[in-house]
Amino acid sequence: MARYTDAVCRLCRRQGEKLFLKGSRCNSPKCAVAKRAKPPGQHGQIRQKLSNYGVQLREKQKLKRMYGVLEKQFRRYFKLASRSKGVTGRVLLQLLERRLDNVVFRLGLGVSHAQARQAVRHNFIYVNSKRVNIPSYLVDKDDLVELKAKEKALNKFKENLEQSKDRSVPAWLEFDPKTYHAKVLRLPEKEDIPSTIQEQLIVELYSK
């Protein structure tokens, strides 16, 4: 499975805003965006006015990196959204938000999407009492998501919950931190996503 393995802080610097790819580090003075707000590279200090295409591209890159998906997979999500009923941009956001690794992240069991993906890949997450180790698995309404781990691993998840306590669980999920059980109450909406995304720019980009 292909994945991004380079430094993730440079992605935030390129975007010019925090994408919260490093968990608690993003809220500390060590955050790369706080220390060096300019884009990476030798030409980072040069201010460039973005064209319409550049603005659309930046928005697409932002959404793609937020959820930790690569270009080929992102294009598949867009094609699926364009063929589905409803507004394409909102359906795209809904598909990305329904990913199992994102659900684990939203519950606070992972301090970052990368850590949440690792929890899924390492067989700690069950959906409807069945083990699921596919991060891109799409949850549906009334699905039951639970964490099953031995004491040593469980202590790490407890630490993650403590670090993520300032992040509230979205309204479309119900979570009991004592039993590590969660339920999907409904499908997510754009309003449930904490970051501001202009999905129409992405639709315009792929519609050219």
C-alpha positions as semicolon CSV with decimal commas, in nm:
position;residue;x (nm);y (nm);z (nm)
1;M;0,000;0,000;0,000
2;A;0,149;0,332;-0,111
3;R;0,178;0,607;0,148
4;Y;0,361;0,934;0,204
5;T;0,683;0,873;0,400
6;D;0,857;1,211;0,381
7;A;0,848;1,482;0,651
8;V;0,487;1,589;0,707
9;C;0,563;1,928;0,862
10;R;0,676;2,057;0,524
11;L;0,324;1,985;0,394
12;C;0,179;2,225;0,651
13;R;0,441;2,487;0,563
14;R;0,361;2,449;0,192
15;Q;-0,009;2,491;0,266
16;G;0,059;2,790;0,489
17;E;-0,156;2,660;0,774
18;K;-0,166;2,383;1,030
19;L;-0,307;2,054;0,900
20;F;-0,248;1,884;1,238
21;L;-0,050;1,595;1,092
22;K;0,176;1,552;1,397
23;G;-0,080;1,538;1,677
24;S;0,005;1,727;1,996
25;R;0,325;1,868;1,840
26;C;0,109;2,093;1,623
27;N;-0,015;2,274;1,933
28;S;0,333;2,321;2,081
29;P;0,609;2,577;2,014
30;K;0,786;2,306;1,814
31;C;0,527;2,331;1,537
32;A;0,701;2,397;1,205
33;V;0,436;2,647;1,094
34;A;0,483;2,849;1,413
35;K;0,863;2,843;1,384
36;R;0,891;2,894;1,007
37;A;0,576;3,023;0,842
38;K;0,733;3,045;0,496
39;P;0,698;2,760;0,243
40;P;0,982;2,503;0,227
41;G;1,260;2,525;-0,031
42;Q;1,510;2,787;-0,140
43;H;1,236;2,997;-0,304
44;G;1,006;2,988;-0,002
45;Q;1,058;3,355;0,084
46;I;0,941;3,470;-0,258
47;R;0,577;3,577;-0,244
48;Q;0,382;3,446;-0,538
49;K;0,030;3,542;-0,638
50;L;-0,164;3,226;-0,710
51;S;-0,369;3,190;-1,027
52;N;-0,723;3,048;-1,013
53;Y;-0,576;2,708;-1,094
54;G;-0,320;2,749;-0,815
55;V;-0,592;2,831;-0,559
56;Q;-0,792;2,525;-0,667
57;L;-0,485;2,304;-0,654
58;R;-0,390;2,423;-0,305
59;E;-0,741;2,343;-0,178
60;K;-0,726;1,995;-0,328
61;Q;-0,383;1,933;-0,178
62;K;-0,506;2,054;0,160
63;L;-0,799;1,811;0,168
64;K;-0,591;1,522;0,035
65;R;-0,320;1,569;0,297
66;M;-0,565;1,620;0,581
67;Y;-0,697;1,268;0,532
68;G;-0,364;1,115;0,434
69;V;-0,463;0,985;0,090
70;L;-0,254;0,993;-0,225
71;E;-0,353;1,133;-0,564
72;K;-0,473;0,810;-0,728
73;Q;-0,695;0,723;-0,433
74;F;-0,826;1,079;-0,410
75;R;-0,927;1,069;-0,776
76;R;-1,121;0,747;-0,711
77;Y;-1,310;0,918;-0,430
78;F;-1,392;1,210;-0,660
79;K;-1,519;0,980;-0,938
80;L;-1,735;0,795;-0,686
81;A;-1,871;1,124;-0,552
82;S;-1,947;1,256;-0,903
83;R;-2,149;0,942;-0,982
84;S;-2,344;0,953;-0,657
85;K;-2,666;1,140;-0,584
86;G;-2,627;1,476;-0,419
87;V;-2,381;1,764;-0,446
88;T;-2,045;1,625;-0,562
89;G;-1,830;1,832;-0,325
90;R;-2,030;1,743;-0,016
91;V;-2,041;1,375;-0,110
92;L;-1,662;1,381;-0,152
93;L;-1,618;1,523;0,199
94;Q;-1,860;1,265;0,335
95;L;-1,670;0,977;0,178
96;L;-1,338;1,095;0,322
97;E;-1,493;1,155;0,665
98;R;-1,639;0,801;0,669
99;R;-1,298;0,635;0,634
100;L;-1,231;0,404;0,928
101;D;-0,893;0,559;1,009
102;N;-1,061;0,901;1,021
103;V;-1,329;0,766;1,258
104;V;-1,055;0,636;1,490
105;F;-0,890;0,979;1,475
106;R;-1,216;1,165;1,544
107;L;-1,277;0,945;1,848
108;G;-0,941;1,050;1,990
109;L;-0,792;0,699;1,980
110;G;-0,519;0,838;1,756
111;V;-0,357;1,180;1,796
112;S;-0,307;1,202;1,419
113;H;-0,449;1,037;1,108
114;A;-0,123;0,846;1,063
115;Q;-0,144;0,701;1,414
116;A;-0,512;0,616;1,367
117;R;-0,427;0,439;1,041
118;Q;-0,162;0,238;1,224
119;A;-0,417;0,132;1,487
120;V;-0,643;-0,002;1,211
121;R;-0,360;-0,179;1,030
122;H;-0,246;-0,347;1,353
123;N;-0,584;-0,515;1,400
124;F;-0,704;-0,316;1,703
125;I;-1,029;-0,196;1,547
126;Y;-1,349;-0,396;1,502
127;V;-1,662;-0,297;1,310
128;N;-1,984;-0,477;1,398
129;S;-1,776;-0,732;1,596
130;K;-1,560;-0,814;1,295
131;R;-1,194;-0,717;1,275
132;V;-1,126;-0,463;1,000
133;N;-0,766;-0,371;0,914
134;I;-0,839;-0,162;0,605
135;P;-0,799;0,213;0,680
136;S;-1,012;0,313;0,378
137;Y;-1,309;0,103;0,494
138;L;-1,622;0,322;0,485
139;V;-1,842;0,310;0,792
140;D;-2,220;0,338;0,756
141;K;-2,509;0,447;0,972
142;D;-2,566;0,228;1,281
143;D;-2,224;0,064;1,251
144;L;-2,060;-0,025;1,582
145;V;-1,688;0,053;1,608
146;E;-1,485;-0,080;1,900
147;L;-1,128;-0,105;2,016
148;K;-0,986;-0,437;2,135
149;A;-0,633;-0,441;2,271
150;K;-0,428;-0,600;2,549
151;E;-0,323;-0,397;2,851
152;K;0,013;-0,281;2,716
153;A;-0,137;-0,143;2,395
154;L;-0,443;-0,016;2,579
155;N;-0,227;0,214;2,791
156;K;-0,111;0,387;2,474
157;F;-0,469;0,445;2,363
158;K;-0,549;0,588;2,706
159;E;-0,262;0,835;2,657
160;N;-0,401;0,927;2,316
161;L;-0,745;0,995;2,465
162;E;-0,585;1,216;2,730
163;Q;-0,393;1,413;2,466
164;S;-0,706;1,445;2,251
165;K;-0,942;1,551;2,532
166;D;-0,958;1,906;2,392
167;R;-1,093;1,763;2,065
168;S;-1,465;1,693;2,092
169;V;-1,617;1,386;1,929
170;P;-1,828;1,496;1,627
171;A;-2,206;1,486;1,654
172;W;-2,241;1,203;1,401
173;L;-2,053;0,967;1,634
174;E;-2,135;0,843;1,983
175;F;-1,842;0,724;2,194
176;D;-1,800;0,569;2,537
177;P;-1,434;0,616;2,643
178;K;-1,474;0,365;2,928
179;T;-1,566;0,071;2,705
180;Y;-1,400;0,205;2,385
181;H;-1,725;0,147;2,198
182;A;-1,859;0,389;1,938
183;K;-2,169;0,403;1,721
184;V;-2,225;0,581;1,391
185;L;-2,545;0,778;1,456
186;R;-2,572;0,920;1,106
187;L;-2,364;0,999;0,801
188;P;-2,134;1,301;0,843
189;E;-2,205;1,641;0,693
190;K;-1,972;1,924;0,594
191;E;-2,064;2,107;0,914
192;D;-1,914;1,818;1,116
193;I;-1,566;1,879;0,974
194;P;-1,367;2,114;1,202
195;S;-1,149;2,251;0,921
196;T;-1,284;2,495;0,662
197;I;-1,283;2,336;0,318
198;Q;-1,398;2,504;-0,003
199;E;-1,499;2,185;-0,181
200;Q;-1,639;2,374;-0,481
201;L;-1,283;2,472;-0,578
202;I;-1,190;2,103;-0,595
203;V;-1,493;2,026;-0,810
204;E;-1,396;2,307;-1,047
205;L;-1,041;2,176;-1,064
206;Y;-1,145;1,825;-1,169
207;S;-1,416;1,953;-1,402
208;K;-1,164;2,113;-1,641
